[in-house]
Amino acid sequence: MSSKKPNKVLAPLVIAGITIGFLGAAYKFIFVDSKRTKKDQTEHAVDKPVEDQQN
């Protein structure tokens, strides 16, 4: 029986693609969400003094 030689090019490309996808998702989760959170906090900070004055 002859055994097939493993493809030494495909496996590193697949691993690199998965790694790049994971790092891209992590970047979006950390940095894009933090910008959105900061924007929401500034909007709520403007609203809070109005709420405090009513109480």
C-alpha positions in Angstrom: 0.0 0.0 0.0 1.2 3.5 -0.8 0.3 6.1 1.8 -0.5 9.7 0.8 1.9 12.4 1.7 0.3 15.1 3.9 -0.2 18.5 2.3 2.3 20.7 4.0 0.9 24.0 2.5 -2.8 23.7 3.2 -2.6 23.2 7.0 -0.5 26.3 7.8 -2.8 28.4 5.6 -5.9 27.1 7.4 -4.3 27.8 10.8 -3.3 31.3 9.7 -6.8 32.1 8.5 -8.4 30.9 11.7 -5.9 32.9 13.7 -6.5 36.1 11.7 -10.2 35.7 12.0 -9.9 35.2 15.8 -7.7 38.3 16.2 -10.0 40.4 14.1 -13.0 39.4 16.2 -11.1 40.1 19.4 -10.1 43.5 18.1 -13.7 44.4 17.2 -14.9 43.1 20.6 -12.4 45.1 22.6 -11.9 48.4 20.7 -15.1 48.9 18.8 -17.3 48.1 21.8 -15.2 50.3 24.1 -15.7 53.3 21.7 -19.5 52.6 21.7 -19.5 52.3 25.5 -17.7 55.6 25.9 -20.2 57.3 23.6 -23.1 55.9 25.6 -21.5 57.0 28.8 -21.1 60.6 27.6 -24.7 60.6 26.5 -25.9 59.3 29.9 -23.6 61.8 31.7 -25.4 64.6 30.0 -28.8 63.1 30.9 -28.0 62.5 34.6 -27.9 66.1 35.8 -31.4 66.6 34.4 -32.6 63.6 36.3 -30.9 64.7 39.5 -32.6 68.1 39.3 -36.0 66.6 39.0 -35.6 64.5 42.2 
